[in-house]
Every structure is written in structure tokens, then in C-alpha cells.
């Protein structure tokens, strides 16, 4: 190599010339052909002509998808949405590829019509977990959310029924989406076959370019099983066929070009929250993607899509891979956005930390509001709150608490402020709806002098409080473990078969479970995780059989005659503290137990369990929580934590692995004796085995 040789300067387009006989292409562009649909009618054959989409009477016939018992289609006109509906699983744009793959070539998009997928099981149970949007359709969808139909849209509803008992196991909801996609493909064919004259407009979307600071969007989507799954790279925009599951990709970060996201490379299976979860339509017209891509002061390099694993160790690993991917891209700033609420806050916090700790300005966008962050750290100093609900709570209104264009503008202003080397002001100590409103006013005032684009904005305040609670002082175990009577407390919705079921989320009542309850006499109401393990063996989350065995072997003095459970997902901490907690303490004191073992499942279940744990410990009864999400337990000040490397739905280990379940339970009980300071953590060296 010539030591005097120099690297030629980069050309204006930012790429060095390639000296070969091969063709060097610019990033592919995407052409959208818009087809206006003015009316949707039923008829003999599915077709599109003169702005009228005809849906055949047999469009839902001959759908053979395992676990699906039926699928039925109806048409709902604008202004006619005061109809009953099962829970909305998804809202999907009607689009089809004319040429090329997703993210390039030509896509034909129908405007004025969307597909709405609903789901119920054959026993009449809604396919929801942390609430559901069943009810009157007009009341169960936000009016102006990016992921819901526009007021003037026609709705083609695809109502799917799956086999009973499969709603909280990963294959069940996925089957509903596959069945709906069969119908969608038949409608896409009609859109593709429409004559060229049906196209009313064309627009070309280029990959963002320009001289401004390079920024990336990290999009954290839900991915830990059951309804919480997402699909990537389908054959058709927003479709299911041909797509790959993000869970099957290990929830690892996937780098997408901007036009891939704009062209429907993401399909959502997680709209069951439902107000803070995002539909496929939201992904298709994501306001953060659009705002970042269109801002000429910045250059959006791409979108990193990442999932939320079920085990905390995997969450940490995935977060490190996100940090490495962003660092390798050499971007100047990052927006990390997440949907939903609960355990994904662990991923959200970890990913912000892995990016920001190396000096990259990082803004987070999330929903937390009155519920509060489940997990956090000191790097979360610039956060945007997307709440729209007046009371700051999760609701049954689809899309109500999801990011919109105004949230995107505040996020961009916050990022530009950091890029200019200025800090945001600290968040308030507790959620305050006035902070986002005040920030918005500041953003719009500054943008008026920048051609309407958000810019450096002084006085902005981080909108989401992030705090940690000191652990409760330890209550001593008053007798040797071999003489102690122990009770179990579940915040994962455990109850006996035949007892009054819990609400799907935020149920503050208690259920009593007798010590004699058998495995087949226990069931679970909680969601936010794949229920396959607990359906196979309830000892994965409520180890009553293992506790009895330890008492029989003399490890314990005895098993409480009564054990307790609540449904802790989606709760308000204050109500758990003031309503459920005192009642639990009273009953435990009446029972006369010497110690309590608590078990949670999802992120907010863990949070509820720790609130109960602290109150029981403060009443003088020693406690330990078996936590598959120990970061949540530590954040909230749990006095003793037995940390497991297991999925959320199997804190005690794999179903029917009685030896592993005993070892984990025994290690947790030992912490009642061995802990010497509040906040003690015992990391149990057990790996989940399927």
C-alpha cells in the first residue's frame, strides 16, 4: 500500500464511488398508488370499480386455520359504529404490492376503508388480557388516534372465533390474525385487479437524506407471548402471510429502512391492552416515523424494531444488542419509543441506559401517567408522556393512550434541545398532566421561528417521573424455619376453579385458596404473558403442592390453612396500598402465619406484589418475593427478593419439573433466615427448562 496515498473526499451524496462493472443503485424508493373508496357494499363477487368496493357474501367462506372455529365479515358505514363488538384485536390498512417487496417498488393503498379484526373464543370469553375493547364500537375506539379508523372510513369487520381456553396461549390469538389475513388477501386481490383509472393519486417516498444530524428511532414493541407478539416482513403490507415472528427472532433488534416501516413491514398482534397498545394501522402511519422522516433539520437513518423478552436476563442481553447496534450506526441522537405498560418498562429503561451511557442524546417516549414507571434509571432524563386519558389511567378505549403527532413534535424538540447541548428540566415528582401541555406550548412557540419545525426549546421539562423506593426494614422470623407456618400470596390472578373469576385487570379484591387445593383445582386470570406453563402446571406460579411437600419433609413447620391471591395486572399502586393491602394484612394476622412467600407474573403484577409485601413486612410478618423480574421488585423497595432466571409465567421454573420448583422455593425460604439487610437479593442459579 502506498503510504502517501490519501482517501478521496466523499461525494455530495455521501457514498464513495465503487470501481467495478456492477450497477450501483441509490436506496430504493417507494411509490404509493392511492385508490379512493367512497362506498363498501355486499354483493356476489368481490371487486372494486368506480370507487365502490364490493365484498362478496362468501368472502369469509372456506377459511381453515387451526384453532379457528369461525370467521364472519360485515360492513360498517361511517357514522354507523354504534354497534356491539367483540374486543378489537387489530386495525389493518387495505394495501397490496403491485411491484417489488415491502419497502420498495409500488404499493396500492385503499383510502376511506380499513379492516377491523375482532376476537372471542367459543366459550364467549374475549381475546383480551389487560382489559379488552368489547362493547359498542363507537365507544371503544379513540376518535383521532393514528391506529384507529378515521371518522369517515368504512369499516370491514372480520369477527373471528377461536377454540375455548386458548385465548392466553400464544397460538390462539395468532390463529385469529391468520384467519383474518385470509379474508384480507381476498380483498387485496380486488384492489390489485382494479383498473388503472381507479388510482386517484400517486406519491413517491424516498429514504430520508440530508446534511443534518443522523438520528435513529428505536421502536420497542411487545413480544413476550400470548397476544404480545409482532410479525415482521410480511408478503403484503401490514399482512400476516410470509411474515416472521419477532419472538422467533429472539426479540433481538432488527434494523428496518424507513420505507419498510412506512410500507407495512410490521404487523401487530398485541392490541389487547387496549388503550396503550398500537395496531398495525398505527405502525403503518406511525407519527414518530413520519415526523422524524419529514424533518429537514435531521436525517432519520432507520428504525430499529426490538421486542420484549419474557425473562429479565434476556431483556438485559437484548438491550445491550440495541446499544451496540446504535453505537455501530454512529448516529448523533436517538428516540426510544415503546407501547403498552408494565414489564416492557424494564426493556425501555435498559435500552435507554445502553444508549445514553455512552453520551448519545436519547429521548424516551412512553405511556406511564398516573400508573407510574415500573422500572427506571438515571439515564431517563428526557421523557415524553403520550397519555390522553383525563385520569391518567389505562382504559378500554382502543388507541387512546398512544403517541400522536403532537407527542412526536415534543419528542423531536426535546431531542434537538439535547443535540444543541442543552438539558431538559427535571420531571415533576409525580405525574402532572399540565407538564406535557406546557411543553407543547413552548414547542409551538419555538417552532414558529423555524418554519413550523420543532427546534431547540428552552424550558422543556421531562414529562415522566422516574423514582425508586427505599426497601422496607426487615421483620425478623420469630422461630426456626422448621417450625414456621408459611402462606403463599399471588398477584398473578390465581384462584380456585369455580370461584368468582377476577376482572381481566386491576381487580383489588382477594381470593382465598385452601391449603388442600389440588393442581387441577387452580386456574389463573392474569395476562401479559403466555399462560401455557401455568395451564399445564399451576406450581409454576403458585407452588402450593411444593410448599406442602416441604412441610411434610420437615423443612417447614406447616402450611397455612388459607392462601391468598389478587389480580395485580394494571393496578393503581395507591388502591393496592389502601384497599387490598390492609385487607390482606388483616387476614394474614387472623390466620396466624409466621412468614409469607409472594409471587408475581407480569411487570405490574410484580409491582402489586411488592406493595403488598411491604405492607405485610411492616405489620411484622417476614416476607420474600420470588421475582422473575427482580428489577421491578428492587425499584419498588422489596425487603427480600429471590431473583430467578425464569419467564414471567413460570417464576418457579418449568412445568412438572418438581425438583427445580422445590429448589427455587427452598432458596426463597432460606432468604427469610439469611437476609441481614433490607433489600437483600438472592440470585437463584436456576435456568428455565422447557
HUZICOR-V375648 format. One record per backbone hydrogen bond with DSSP energy under -1.0 kcal/mol. CO is the residue of the C=O (numbers start at 0). NH is the residue of the N-H. E is the energy in kcal/mol with one decimal. If there is no record, write none. Layout:
co;nh;e
CO;NH;E
CO;NH;E
This chain:
co;nh;e
1;4;-1.8
10;13;-2.0
17;19;-1.2
28;104;-1.2
29;204;-3.6
30;106;-2.9
31;202;-1.9
32;108;-3.1
33;199;-2.9
33;200;-1.2
34;110;-2.6
38;52;-2.7
40;54;-3.2
42;56;-1.7
46;53;-3.3
48;51;-2.1
50;37;-2.6
50;38;-1.6
51;48;-2.2
52;40;-2.3
53;46;-1.8
54;42;-1.9
55;58;-1.7
57;60;-2.0
64;67;-2.1
66;162;-2.4
69;160;-2.6
71;158;-3.2
73;156;-2.4
75;154;-2.7
76;79;-2.0
80;82;-2.0
80;137;-2.0
82;136;-3.2
84;134;-2.2
86;118;-2.0
89;116;-2.7
90;280;-2.2
91;114;-2.8
93;109;-2.7
95;107;-3.1
98;105;-2.1
100;103;-1.9
104;30;-2.9
105;97;-2.7
105;98;-1.9
106;32;-3.4
107;95;-2.2
108;34;-2.8
110;36;-2.6
111;153;-2.9
113;155;-2.4
114;91;-2.9
115;157;-2.9
116;88;-2.8
116;89;-1.6
117;159;-2.5
118;126;-1.5
119;161;-1.9
120;123;-2.5
124;120;-2.5
125;127;-2.0
128;130;-1.5
134;84;-2.6
135;138;-1.4
139;397;-2.7
144;147;-1.4
149;152;-2.1
153;113;-2.0
154;75;-3.1
155;115;-2.2
156;73;-1.8
157;117;-2.2
158;71;-2.3
159;119;-1.5
160;68;-2.5
160;69;-1.6
161;121;-2.1
162;165;-1.2
165;168;-1.2
167;530;-3.5
168;171;-1.8
169;173;-1.3
170;174;-1.8
171;175;-1.4
172;176;-1.8
173;177;-2.0
174;178;-2.4
175;179;-2.1
176;180;-1.9
177;181;-1.2
178;182;-1.3
179;183;-2.5
180;184;-2.4
181;185;-1.4
182;186;-1.8
183;187;-2.8
184;188;-1.9
185;189;-1.2
186;190;-1.8
187;191;-2.6
188;192;-2.2
194;197;-2.5
195;198;-1.6
200;33;-3.1
202;31;-3.0
204;29;-2.4
212;298;-2.5
213;331;-3.3
213;332;-1.3
214;300;-2.9
215;334;-2.2
216;303;-2.9
217;336;-3.0
218;305;-2.3
219;338;-1.1
224;227;-1.9
226;228;-2.2
227;224;-2.1
228;268;-1.9
229;245;-2.7
230;266;-2.5
231;243;-2.5
235;238;-2.4
239;242;-2.3
240;234;-2.9
243;231;-2.7
245;250;-2.8
246;249;-2.0
248;251;-1.2
250;306;-1.5
253;304;-2.9
255;302;-2.7
256;260;-1.5
257;261;-2.3
258;262;-1.1
259;264;-1.7
260;263;-1.6
263;237;-2.7
264;232;-2.1
266;230;-2.7
269;271;-2.3
273;398;-1.4
274;400;-2.2
275;339;-3.3
278;282;-2.1
279;283;-2.2
280;284;-1.7
282;285;-1.1
285;289;-2.5
286;290;-2.5
287;291;-2.3
288;292;-2.5
289;293;-2.0
294;297;-1.4
298;214;-2.5
301;216;-1.8
302;255;-2.9
303;218;-3.4
304;253;-2.8
305;220;-2.7
310;314;-2.0
311;315;-2.2
312;316;-2.1
313;317;-2.9
314;318;-2.3
315;319;-2.1
316;320;-1.8
317;321;-2.2
318;322;-2.5
319;323;-2.3
320;324;-2.4
321;325;-2.5
322;326;-2.3
323;327;-2.6
324;328;-1.5
325;330;-1.0
332;215;-1.7
333;362;-2.4
334;217;-3.2
335;364;-2.5
336;219;-3.1
341;344;-2.1
342;345;-1.7
343;347;-2.8
344;348;-2.6
345;349;-2.3
346;350;-2.8
347;351;-2.1
348;352;-2.2
349;353;-2.5
350;354;-1.3
351;355;-3.3
352;356;-2.3
354;357;-1.1
354;359;-1.0
355;358;-2.2
360;333;-2.3
362;335;-3.0
363;383;-3.0
364;337;-2.3
365;385;-2.0
367;370;-1.5
376;379;-1.5
378;380;-1.5
381;363;-2.5
382;462;-3.0
383;365;-2.4
388;391;-1.4
391;369;-1.2
394;274;-1.2
396;399;-1.8
397;141;-2.7
403;407;-2.1
404;408;-1.9
405;409;-2.1
406;410;-2.4
407;411;-2.5
408;412;-2.4
409;413;-2.5
410;414;-2.2
411;415;-2.9
412;416;-2.2
413;417;-1.9
414;418;-2.6
415;419;-1.7
416;421;-2.3
417;420;-1.8
424;461;-2.7
431;434;-1.6
432;436;-1.0
433;437;-2.7
434;438;-2.6
435;439;-2.4
436;440;-1.8
437;441;-1.9
438;442;-2.7
439;443;-2.6
440;444;-2.0
441;445;-2.2
442;446;-2.6
443;447;-1.4
445;448;-1.2
446;449;-2.2
446;451;-2.5
449;452;-1.7
459;424;-3.2
479;482;-2.1
480;483;-1.4
483;556;-1.8
483;557;-1.6
484;593;-2.7
484;594;-1.4
485;559;-2.6
486;596;-2.7
487;563;-2.2
488;598;-2.0
489;565;-2.5
490;567;-2.6
491;525;-1.1
492;524;-1.3
494;522;-2.5
495;498;-2.2
510;564;-1.6
512;562;-2.4
513;516;-2.0
517;520;-1.4
518;521;-1.5
520;496;-2.5
522;494;-2.3
530;534;-2.4
531;535;-1.4
532;536;-2.4
536;539;-1.9
537;540;-1.9
537;541;-2.5
539;651;-2.8
541;543;-2.5
542;546;-2.2
543;547;-2.3
544;548;-1.9
545;549;-2.2
546;550;-1.9
547;551;-2.5
548;552;-1.8
549;554;-2.1
549;555;-1.1
550;553;-1.2
557;485;-1.9
560;514;-2.0
562;512;-2.9
563;489;-2.2
564;510;-2.4
565;492;-2.5
566;506;-1.4
567;570;-1.1
568;505;-3.5
571;575;-1.9
572;576;-2.7
573;577;-2.3
574;578;-2.4
574;579;-1.3
575;580;-3.2
579;583;-2.4
580;584;-2.6
581;585;-2.3
582;586;-2.2
583;587;-2.6
584;588;-2.5
585;589;-2.1
586;590;-2.0
587;591;-1.6
587;592;-1.2
594;486;-2.1
595;623;-1.5
596;488;-2.3
597;625;-2.7
598;490;-2.2
601;605;-2.4
602;606;-1.9
603;607;-2.3
604;608;-2.5
605;609;-2.4
606;610;-2.0
607;611;-2.2
608;612;-2.8
609;613;-2.7
610;614;-1.6
611;615;-2.4
612;616;-2.7
613;617;-2.4
614;618;-1.1
615;620;-1.9
616;619;-1.9
621;595;-2.0
623;597;-2.6
624;641;-2.9
626;643;-2.3
628;631;-1.1
628;632;-1.3
629;633;-2.7
630;634;-2.2
631;635;-1.5
632;637;-2.1
633;636;-1.3
634;468;-2.6
636;471;-1.4
638;678;-1.7
638;679;-1.2
639;624;-1.8
640;681;-2.8
641;626;-2.3
642;683;-2.8
644;687;-1.2
646;649;-1.8
649;652;-1.9
653;656;-1.7
655;657;-1.5
656;660;-2.3
657;661;-2.3
658;662;-2.2
659;663;-2.4
660;664;-2.4
661;665;-2.9
662;666;-2.4
663;667;-2.0
664;668;-2.3
665;669;-2.4
666;670;-1.1
668;671;-1.2
669;672;-1.2
669;673;-2.8
670;674;-2.0
676;679;-1.1
679;640;-2.7
681;642;-2.1
683;685;-2.4
